Amino acid sequence: MRLKKVKNKQTILLVHAMSPSKKFVFQKIKKMGLNLVCLSKEKTEWALPYVDQWILADLQNHKECIEFIIILTLLLSLEIQ
């Protein structure tokens, strides 16, 4: 997993990329200047311009999802220092 360097920017985790009808949610998050991380089963083409980082995991496997989130949190905290 490669992380983009984003300093002094708050990050929001969005679980599941949803349908294109929810595109306004992604647009609003980006307009607010937040770093958007999306936990989803797969990358969705329509969301690519809005998502800064993808965590690809089986959403039914809660243990795997939590492990990925912990790893991401640790990596982001190291970047801030």
C-alpha positions in Angstrom: 0.0 0.0 0.0 1.6 3.3 -1.1 0.5 6.5 0.7 0.4 9.9 -0.8 2.1 12.5 1.4 -0.5 14.9 2.8 0.7 17.2 5.6 -1.7 19.0 8.0 -4.7 17.6 6.3 -7.5 15.8 8.1 -8.4 12.3 6.8 -11.8 10.8 6.6 -12.4 7.1 6.1 -15.4 6.2 4.0 -16.5 2.5 4.1 -17.8 1.2 0.7 -17.7 3.3 -2.4 -21.5 3.0 -2.9 -23.2 3.8 -6.1 -22.6 6.7 -8.5 -25.8 8.3 -7.1 -23.8 9.1 -4.0 -21.1 11.0 -5.9 -22.1 14.2 -4.2 -20.8 12.8 -0.9 -17.3 12.4 -2.4 -17.5 15.8 -4.0 -18.4 17.4 -0.7 -15.6 15.7 1.1 -13.1 16.9 -1.4 -14.5 20.4 -1.4 -14.0 20.5 2.3 -10.3 19.8 1.7 -10.2 16.5 3.4 -8.0 13.5 2.6 -10.4 10.8 1.5 -9.6 7.1 2.2 -12.1 4.6 0.9 -12.4 1.0 2.3 -14.1 -1.0 -0.4 -14.1 -4.4 -2.1 -12.8 -2.8 -5.4 -12.0 0.5 -6.9 -14.9 2.1 -8.6 -14.2 4.1 -11.8 -16.5 7.0 -11.0 -14.9 7.6 -7.5 -11.2 7.6 -8.7 -10.9 11.4 -9.0 -12.1 11.9 -5.4 -10.4 9.1 -3.4 -6.8 9.8 -2.3 -6.2 6.3 -0.9 -7.9 3.0 -1.4 -8.0 0.1 1.1 -9.1 -2.9 -0.9 -10.5 -5.6 1.4 -13.4 -8.0 1.7 -16.0 -5.9 3.6 -17.5 -9.1 5.0 -14.2 -10.0 6.6 -14.3 -7.6 9.6 -10.9 -8.7 11.0 -9.1 -8.0 7.7 -10.8 -4.6 7.4 -9.8 -3.6 10.9 -6.2 -4.7 10.4 -6.0 -2.6 7.2 -7.4 0.4 9.0 -4.9 0.0 11.9 -2.0 -0.2 9.5 -3.2 2.9 7.6 -3.6 4.8 10.9 -0.1 3.9 11.9 1.3 4.9 8.5 -0.5 8.2 8.5 0.6 9.0 12.1 4.2 8.4 11.0 3.9 10.8 8.1 2.6 13.6 10.3 5.7 13.5 12.6 
